[in-house]
Amino acid sequence: MPIRVCAAYTKPRADGKQRKGTYNLKLTEEQVRYVAKLANLSLMGDEISRMASELGAVLEHMDRLAEIDTEGVEPMAQVLYDAGETATLRPDVERAPLGNEAALSNAPLAGGGYFKVPKVIERQ
C-alpha cells in the first residue's frame, strides 16, 4: 500500500503570487502499520494510535514549513561556505590506512577479516 505523504501543489499567497505547499494529510492506523512493517517494527494498538498522531504532527509541521516564503533566498549546499580561517574542518591529509587487524581489534565478533553481525531482517 503506497503512502503519498507530500504531494506538491501551488497555493496562492495573499499578494497573489503562487507558492508551493503540501496537502494536509493525516496518517491512518493502517498506513502506520504498513510503515512499521517496512521498518520491521512490532507496534501494539496504543503505540499505533500514538504514532499516527505523532507522525501526523510531523506532516503538519512540514505543511507549515512549505508555507514559508523563500523567494529570493539562495539555496545552500554547504554550511561552511568560504569560511577561510574560521572553518571548523581539518585539512585533508593523506595517511596510511588503519589496516584490517587494527580495525577488527575491538569488534565484538569478527571472522574471515570482516565484522560479523547478527541477522536482523527476517520476514514471514
Residue pairs with C-beta under 8 A, 6 or more apart in sequence:
1 30
1 31
1 34
3 27
3 31
3 34
3 35
4 25
5 25
5 59
6 22
6 23
6 25
6 59
6 62
7 22
7 23
8 20
8 21
8 22
9 20
9 21
9 22
9 23
10 18
10 19
10 20
10 21
11 18
11 19
11 21
12 18
12 19
13 19
13 69
17 71
19 67
19 69
20 66
21 63
21 66
21 67
22 59
22 62
22 63
22 66
24 59
24 60
24 63
25 56
25 59
26 52
26 56
26 59
27 51
27 52
27 55
27 56
27 59
28 52
29 48
29 49
29 52
31 52
32 43
32 48
32 51
32 52
32 55
33 43
33 48
35 55
36 42
36 43
36 48
36 51
40 120
40 121
43 51
80 87
80 88
80 89
100 113
104 110
104 113
104 114
104 115
107 115
107 116
109 115
109 116
109 117
110 116
